[in-house]
Amino acid sequence: MNSLNRCIVHLDLDTFFVSVERLINRDLIGKPVIIGGTSDRGVVASCSYEARQFGVHSAMPMKMARILCDHAIVVRGDTDQYSKYSKMVTEVISERAPVYEKASIDEHYLDITGMDRFFGNLKWSQELRQKIIHETGLPISFGISINKTVSKIATGEAKPNGLLQVPYQGIHPFMDPLSIKKIPMIGNKTYQLLRSMGISTINTLRHVPVEMMDRVMGKNGIVIWKKSNGIDQTPVQQYSERKSISTERTFENDTIDIYMLKNILIGMVEKIAFQLRKKQKLTSCITVKIRYSNFDTHTLQRHIPYTAFDHILLDMALELFKKLYTRRMLIRLIGVKFSSLVNGSQQLNMFEDTPEMTNLYQAMDGIRLRFGDKSVRRAAGMHALKEVMP
């Protein structure tokens, strides 16, 4: 298939957390709303367009947000509700889209290439958008173009609650006047670097020699240059609830030592939760597995709000193990799996009154990335490591 004939749809739920809160409490409609920790030491996880007009934005300290918009309504986030509505949207999409990728809790990509032989791609997308709005009550914006990059930028320009199609011949006229901030991959550091080079618009960036971008930024520079030229071959990866990360341990000698088994489970959860955060992914399903000495194998799983934090996943893993281990027989194997993965940061965990927990994880993960994933562990995890190492 010629890449110029591809049809990629990007959809993004507008101010998702705020929109869900407004479904639950209609008194919030039309008012400035801030989602996050409710104390001054909390952090803004999301905010309404009405609050943004006063300079409020995500990741801002709540104290500053309250000063900028002192009449805003502050709501502590609800991960259960956000996960529930996210899955509702995914279910509507899965019933209709031939290939779709759940990129994050509030964002999807669809590949509807070839469907224009049966339906008009724009008409089909409009009908899907209306179906999502009708079944969930959530506002949603769409962008349609030949690849992920252009469709995502189009979605940003279609907001709030709109739809924008950018055909191949219209890519440069559409993108050229826009700020380089609109390009996916360009964060604050990259933006400041490019601005120091005198680059502010996508038009200027795409006319920079690619060799210069390579010298200044390496491979990422080439990727960004291609995106500025509307070039992106990245495929839509079919989303699957089976997408998972797991680990398990088979013992040399079958055991009934509950203390050791729980500590090993803690070490496993800690290990693969770090892998989740390193890959910037979240899980919404945890499974614990045990195999008895007679080779009978049992698993138990639980759907949970999206997370990648050890302290949340540990409690659930230990609860599942307690329910699983009922026969008091020797155990041969124990394992844990996180599935239903999506991309995403821990924005969902900004609802605490203080940011200390998030900062603690960032500090521990920074040490692990520098010195290895065994450099920082819980005491129980250390015990587990000693038990399973030769």
N, C-alpha and C positions, 0 to 999 in steps of 0.2 A: 504494500500500500504506500503510495506516494505521500510523504509527510505533509505536503501542501493540501492534501485531500482529507486529512484527519479532522475530526470534529470533537473537540474536548470541551466539556462543560465543567465549570468550577462553581460550586455553590457554598455560600457562607451564611450561617445564621447570624442576623444582625444583633449586636450587643446581647449575645445569647443569654448570659446569666440574668441580665436585667429583664429581658423579654419573658423568661420563665417566671420571674418574680411578679411581673405584671399580670400574667395569666392567673396566678394564685391570689393576687391582691390588686384589683382593678383601680384602686385609689392611687396607685403609683403611676398610672398612665399620664403622660404629659408633664411629669414633675422630674426635677433632677434627682437621680438615684445613684448611689454609690454602693457597690458590693465589696465586702471585705471584712477584716477584723474591725469590731465596733469601738475599740479603745483608740486613744491617740497613738499608741505604739503599733497599731495594726498597719496593714498595707492594702492599697486599693487593688482588687482583683479585676474589677470591671466597673464601667460607669455608663450612664445613659448619655445620649447626644446632648441633652439639656445641661448635664453637668460638664461635658467637654467644652461647652461654650465659655466656661469660666476658667479653663486651663487644666482641669482635672484629667488625669490619664492613668492607665494601668501601671502598677508597680510603684506608684507615688505613695509616700508616707501618708497615712490617714490624717494625721494632724495638719499637714499642709493642705490636703484636699478640703478639710473642714474650713480652713481659713479662706481658701479661694472661693468656696461655694458654701457659705455658712447656713444656707437654707436647704441644703440637700438632705434627702432621706437616706440614712445609712442602714444597710441590711446585711446581716451576717449570711454568708452563702450557705447553700444546702446541696451538698454533693449528690445526695440521693435523688433529688428532683432533677438536677442537671443531667445526671447519667440516664435517668428514666426518659426524659424528653429527647436526648441525643439518640437513644436506641429506637424511639418511635420514628424519628426522621429516617434513620438508616433502614428500618423495616419498609417504609413507603418506597424508598429508592430501590431497595433490593427486589421488590415485586415488579419493577418496571424497567430498570436499567440493565442492558446486557452485560456491561462491565463497569464496576464502580470501585473506587478506593476511598476508604474512610481515612482521611489524612489527619484528622484530630477530632476532638469531641464535638466541634461545631462546623466542620469543614469536610466536603467530599469532592472528589473528581469523578467524572463520568466520561467514558469513551463511547460515543454514539455514532462513530464512523460507519457510514453505509446505510444508516437508518433513513436517510433522506430519500432512498428508493421507495420507501413505504409511507413515510410521514415527512413533513417539513421539519428539519432539525429545530428551528426556532419555535415553531408551533408546538412540537413535542415537549420542548423544555418549558415553555410557558404553561402547558397543561400539567406537567410534573410539579412545577412551582406552586400552582394553584391547589393541587392535590395536597401538597405538604402543608400549605397554609390552612386549608380546610380541615385536615385531620389533626393537626397539632396546635393551630392557633398562633404559630410563631412566624414573625416576619423573616423573609429570607431573600438574599440577592444572588443573581446568577451572572456569570460571564461566559461567553461562548466564543471560541476561536480555534486555531489549528493546533495549539499546544497548551501545556499547563501554565507556562509563564504568562502568555498573553491573556489567557482566560482568567487567571487569578488577578492580574492588574485590572482587567475589565470589570471584574466583580467589585473591586475597590472603588471604581469610578461609578458603578451602578448604585452604590449604597446611598441612602438607606432604602431597603425594600424595593429594589429595582432589578432590571435585566438589561444587559448590553451585549450585542453581538459585534465582533470585530472580524470582518473577512480578511483574507490574506492580503489583498491589495490595499486594505485600509490600516494595516498594522503600523507602518511608520508615521503616517499622519496622526494616528491616535496616540502613539507612545511618545513621539518626539518632544512635545512641549512639557511632558510630565517631569516631575522631580525624580532624580535617581533613587530617592527613598522608596519609590513605588516598586522597584525591582526586588523580587524575593531574593534573599541572601545578603542584601545590603543592610547591615546593622549600623549602630552608631559609630563604631570605630572605622568601618569601611567607608561610611559616609564622610567622616571627617578627613580621611586620607584622600578621597577623591575630590573633596572640596578644596583641599590644600593644593591640588593639581589644577584648580580652576574649572572643575567639572561640576555642574549643578543640574543640567537637564539630560534626559536620556539621549536626545539628539547629539549633544556634545560628546557623550560617552561612546556612542556607537561609531563616531568618526575618529576616535583615538586609535592609533595603530595597535593591532592586537599584540604585536611584539613588545610594545611598551607595557601593556597590561600584564603580560607574562613576566617581564623583568621586575615590575613593581610588586605584583601580588601572586606570582606563580600560577598554578593550575586554577585556583579560584578566580584569578583575574581573567583568564580565558573564558571560564564559564559565565562570569558576569558580563563580559563583552558580548558573548553570544546571546545572552538574554536581552541585552540592550538592542540587539539587532533582530529580536523576535525569533531567535533560533533556540529550540529546546526539543530534543528527541526523547526526553524521559517518558517512558510508558506509564499508563494508568495500571497500577498493580491491583489485580482483583482482590478485594477484601474478603477475608475468610475468618469466621469465628474460631477456626482451628489454629490460626497463627499464634504461636506460643513460644515460651522459653521455659526450660525445665532442667532439673538435675535429679539424680537419684543415686543411692548408695547400696551396694550389695555387701553384706558382712561376711568375712571369712568364717566366723562362727556365729550361728544363730543366737539371738539374744532376747532377753526379757527385761533388760535393764531400762526401765522407763525414764529414769533421769538422764541416762546417756542418749536415749532415742530422742527425747525432747530437745536436748542441747544440740544434737546433730541437725534436727529439723530447723532450729533457730539459725544455725550456721548456714544452712542451705538457703533459707529465705533471705538472709542478709546478703549472701553472695549474688543471687540472681536479681534481687531488688536493685542492687548497685548496677548490675548489667542493664537493667531497664532504664535507670536514670542516665547512664552513660550513653545509651542509644536514644535518649529523650523520648521514651515511650511510657505509656500508662497501661495498666491492666484493669480489667473489670471482672475477671473470673479466676479463682484460685482452686486448685485441685491437689489433694493430698492422697498419696498411694502407699499401701503397705502390702507386703507379700509374706505370708506365714511360712513356717518351715516345711509344711506339706505342699507348698507352691500355690495355695489358694491366694488369689490376688484381689484386693478390694480398693476401690477409689471412692472419694466423696468430694464433690465440688460445691462452690458457693459463688453466686454472682454478687459483686460488691460495687460501690461507687468507684469510678476511675481513680487510681492512685499509683504511686511508685515508692511510697514510704514504708520502711521496715516496720515501724511501730504499729501501723495499721494492719499490714499483711501478717505480721507475727501472731497477733491475737487471733486472727481468723484461722491460720494454719494450725495453731495449737488446739483451737476449738474443734476443728475438723478431725485432728488426730485423736482427740479424746472420744469423739463419737465413733470413729472407725475401729479403734482398738478395744474390742469387746470380748474377744475369745480367750484372752490371757494365755495365748500360745507363743512359742518362740517366733521371733520375727527374722526373716531372711533379708528383706529389702525395705527401704523407705525412700520416698521421693516426693517432690513438690513441683507443680507446674503453674505458671501464670499464662492465661490465654485471653482471647478477645482483645488483643493489643491495638492501641492506636498511638499515633504520634502526639506529643504534647508535653508542655512543661508542667511544673507543679503549681500552675496558677490556681488549680482547684483547692490547693491547701493554703491559700492566702486568707482563709476565713478565720484564722486564729487571732486572738487579741494581740498576740505578740509575734514578731517574726523570728524569734530565737530558734524554733525548731527548724525552719527552712534554712537559716544561717548555719545551724549545726550540721545539717546534711551537706550543705555546700562545702563547709570546711573539711568534713570527713572525706567526702568524695574527692576534693582537691588533693588531699594527702594520698589517697588510694591511686589516683591517676599518676601522681609523681613517683610514689615509692612502691606501687603494686597493690593489688586488691586485698592482700592479707595484712597490710600495714596497720589498719585500724579495724578492730573487731570488738563486739560485745564480749564480756567475760564468758558467757555461755557459749558463744561462737568459738572462742579460743579453746574451750574444753572440747567442743565437738571436733575441732581441727586436730587436736592431739589424739583423740580416739580413733580417727579414721586415717591418720597419716601412718605410713609404715615405720 
